[in-house]
Amino acid sequence: MNNQPVTLNASIRDVLFGRNVKVVEPSNIYGCDIGDDSFVGPFVEIQKNVSIGQRTKIQSHTFICEFVTIGDDCFIGHGVMFANDLFKDGSPNADPNSWGRTVIENNVTIGSNATILPVHICSGAVIGAGAVVTKNITVSGTYLGNPARLSRKF
């Protein structure tokens, strides 16, 4: 028996783009807003109900799930993962109303391979490579580790 799989192609659809946005394909981007002069690298997925500000750069292999807001002048490194379902009942929850919301304010830098759970990160924060952000960040500074902790105030 030689069954053929159902294939789904990466696509860019139903996106409200600002002026001068650059997207490197392949990328899977749908149902979101991306502000002026922003950049999206290859192998990125940005899901519906996401808003990305102006002049924000998103590097390759990053996954931005539903209900994430990223401000202006942010840098999202390679392989950053955003999560909105915390598996509170021990398994995935299919109800989007139960998923968390994430807000990344302006001028935030997130290093490669960081994981961002549903949190609020204040303007000017720097999240180190590989950090896991599990709680709101309210003080501008550098955050490192798992879970991410303040390493240095600005």
C-alpha positions as CSV (number, residue, x, y, z in Angstrom):
1,M,0.0,0.0,0.0
2,N,1.4,3.4,-1.0
3,N,-0.8,6.0,0.6
4,Q,-0.2,9.7,-0.1
5,P,-0.2,12.3,2.6
6,V,-2.3,15.4,2.6
7,T,0.1,18.2,2.0
8,L,-0.3,21.7,3.2
9,N,1.9,24.5,1.9
10,A,3.3,27.4,3.8
11,S,1.5,30.5,2.8
12,I,1.0,34.2,3.5
13,R,-2.6,35.1,3.6
14,D,-5.1,37.5,5.3
15,V,-2.2,39.7,6.6
16,L,-2.4,43.5,7.1
17,F,1.0,44.7,6.1
18,G,2.4,48.1,6.8
19,R,4.7,49.9,4.3
20,N,8.1,48.4,3.3
21,V,7.7,45.0,5.2
22,K,10.1,42.3,4.1
23,V,9.3,38.6,4.4
24,V,11.7,35.9,3.4
25,E,10.0,32.7,2.2
26,P,9.2,30.1,3.1
27,S,7.1,31.5,5.9
28,N,3.6,30.7,7.2
29,I,1.9,34.0,8.1
30,Y,-1.8,34.4,8.4
31,G,-4.5,36.5,10.0
32,C,-2.2,39.0,11.7
33,D,-0.9,42.6,11.4
34,I,2.7,43.5,10.7
35,G,3.8,47.2,11.0
36,D,5.8,49.4,8.8
37,D,9.5,48.6,8.0
38,S,9.4,45.3,9.8
39,F,11.3,42.1,8.7
40,V,10.3,38.5,8.9
41,G,13.0,35.8,8.2
42,P,12.5,32.4,6.7
43,F,10.9,29.4,8.3
44,V,8.8,31.7,10.6
45,E,5.2,31.0,11.6
46,I,3.0,33.9,12.7
47,Q,-0.5,32.9,13.6
48,K,-3.8,34.7,13.6
49,N,-4.6,37.4,16.2
50,V,-1.0,38.5,16.4
51,S,0.1,42.1,16.1
52,I,3.7,43.1,15.3
53,G,4.7,46.8,15.6
54,Q,6.8,48.9,13.4
55,R,10.5,48.3,12.7
56,T,10.5,45.0,14.4
57,K,12.8,42.2,13.2
58,I,11.9,38.5,13.5
59,Q,14.7,36.1,12.7
60,S,14.4,32.6,11.2
61,H,12.7,29.6,12.7
62,T,10.6,31.6,15.2
63,F,7.1,30.6,16.1
64,I,4.6,33.3,17.2
65,C,1.3,31.7,18.4
66,E,-2.1,33.4,18.6
67,F,-2.7,36.3,21.0
68,V,0.8,37.7,21.0
69,T,1.4,41.5,20.7
70,I,4.9,42.7,19.9
71,G,5.7,46.4,20.0
72,D,7.8,48.7,17.9
73,D,11.6,48.4,17.4
74,C,11.8,44.9,18.9
75,F,14.3,42.2,17.9
76,I,13.2,38.6,18.1
77,G,16.1,36.2,17.6
78,H,16.4,32.9,15.8
79,G,14.2,30.0,17.0
80,V,12.2,32.0,19.6
81,M,9.1,30.1,20.7
82,F,5.9,31.7,22.1
83,A,3.4,29.5,23.8
84,N,-0.2,30.4,24.8
85,D,-1.6,27.1,26.1
86,L,-0.1,26.1,29.5
87,F,-1.7,22.6,29.6
88,K,-3.3,23.5,32.9
89,D,-5.4,20.4,32.8
90,G,-2.5,18.1,31.8
91,S,-3.3,18.1,28.0
92,P,-3.7,20.6,25.2
93,N,-6.8,22.8,25.5
94,A,-8.6,23.4,22.1
95,D,-10.5,26.4,23.5
96,P,-8.8,29.7,22.4
97,N,-10.7,31.5,25.2
98,S,-8.6,29.7,27.8
99,W,-5.2,30.5,26.2
100,G,-3.0,33.1,27.7
101,R,-2.1,36.4,26.1
102,T,1.4,37.8,25.7
103,V,2.4,41.5,25.4
104,I,5.9,42.5,24.4
105,E,6.3,46.3,24.8
106,N,8.6,48.5,22.6
107,N,12.4,48.1,22.3
108,V,12.5,44.6,23.6
109,T,15.3,42.2,22.5
110,I,14.7,38.5,22.8
111,G,17.7,36.2,22.2
112,S,17.8,33.0,20.1
113,N,16.0,30.0,21.4
114,A,14.2,31.8,24.2
115,T,10.7,30.5,25.2
116,I,8.1,33.1,26.1
117,L,5.0,31.9,28.0
118,P,1.9,34.1,28.3
119,V,3.5,37.2,30.0
120,H,3.9,40.9,29.8
121,I,7.4,42.2,29.1
122,C,8.1,45.9,29.7
123,S,9.9,48.2,27.3
124,G,13.6,48.0,27.1
125,A,14.0,44.5,28.5
126,V,16.6,42.1,27.1
127,I,15.9,38.4,27.2
128,G,19.0,36.3,27.0
129,A,19.5,33.4,24.5
130,G,17.8,30.2,25.8
131,A,15.9,32.0,28.6
132,V,12.4,30.8,29.6
133,V,10.2,33.6,30.6
134,T,7.5,32.4,32.9
135,K,6.5,35.6,34.8
136,N,5.8,39.2,33.9
137,I,8.9,41.4,33.5
138,T,8.3,44.9,34.9
139,V,11.8,46.2,35.3
140,S,14.0,47.1,32.3
141,G,17.1,45.0,32.4
142,T,18.8,41.8,31.2
143,Y,17.0,38.5,32.1
144,L,18.8,35.1,31.9
145,G,18.1,31.4,32.6
146,N,15.3,29.0,33.2
147,P,13.2,30.5,34.7
148,A,14.4,33.9,33.5
149,R,15.7,36.1,36.3
150,L,17.0,39.7,36.4
151,S,20.7,39.7,35.8
152,R,21.3,43.4,35.5
153,K,19.1,46.5,35.7
154,F,19.4,49.3,33.1
